[in-house]
Amino acid sequence: MKFVEMTGRSLLLIVSDDEMSAAELVTAGVADETVVRVNQHGDIEIRRSEGWDIIGGLLGNYEERIHRQTGCKWA
């Protein structure tokens, strides 16, 4: 599976209110410098000390939003 990695700060700028709220992201453990990634299906994963956890998902034109915010493509 391919992903785009980013910081929690970047994710907060990408996520829309109908996907996850800022409060939900914070509750899931996302902070500005947290390492997160999104896969090609739109699943949001957070890096924890023991591995990756899925915490939610993106809907709609997330590929464009991710590329616009990070400048990265799937890797």
C-alpha positions in Angstrom: 0.0 0.0 0.0 1.3 3.5 -0.8 1.1 6.4 1.6 1.8 10.1 2.0 3.4 10.9 5.4 2.9 14.4 7.0 2.7 16.1 10.3 -0.4 16.5 12.4 -0.3 20.2 11.6 -0.6 19.4 7.9 -3.4 16.9 8.5 -5.4 19.5 10.4 -5.3 21.7 7.3 -6.4 18.9 5.0 -9.3 17.4 7.1 -12.7 18.8 6.6 -15.4 19.1 9.3 -17.5 16.2 7.8 -14.5 13.9 8.1 -13.1 14.5 11.6 -13.1 17.5 13.8 -10.0 19.0 15.3 -11.2 17.8 18.7 -11.5 14.2 17.5 -8.0 14.3 16.0 -6.6 15.6 19.4 -8.5 12.9 21.2 -6.9 10.3 18.9 -3.4 11.7 19.8 -2.7 14.0 16.9 -0.6 17.0 17.8 1.3 19.5 15.5 4.4 17.3 15.3 2.8 13.9 15.3 3.7 11.7 12.4 0.6 10.6 10.4 0.0 9.1 7.0 -2.8 8.7 4.6 -3.1 5.7 2.3 -4.7 5.7 -1.2 -8.0 4.7 0.2 -8.1 7.8 2.4 -7.4 6.0 5.7 -5.6 8.2 8.3 -3.0 6.4 10.4 -1.1 7.7 13.4 2.4 6.6 14.3 2.5 5.1 17.8 5.5 3.6 19.6 4.3 0.0 18.8 3.1 0.7 15.2 0.5 2.4 13.1 -3.2 2.8 14.1 -6.0 3.8 11.9 -7.9 6.8 13.4 -10.3 7.8 10.7 -10.6 8.6 7.0 -10.8 11.3 4.4 -13.6 11.6 1.8 -13.9 13.2 -1.6 -11.0 15.0 -3.3 -8.4 14.1 -0.6 -5.7 13.2 -3.1 -5.7 16.8 -4.4 -5.9 18.3 -0.9 -2.9 16.1 0.2 -0.8 17.1 -2.8 -1.6 20.7 -2.4 -0.7 20.8 1.3 2.4 18.5 1.3 3.7 18.6 -2.3 4.1 14.8 -2.0 2.7 12.0 -4.1 2.0 8.4 -3.1 5.1 6.5 -2.0 
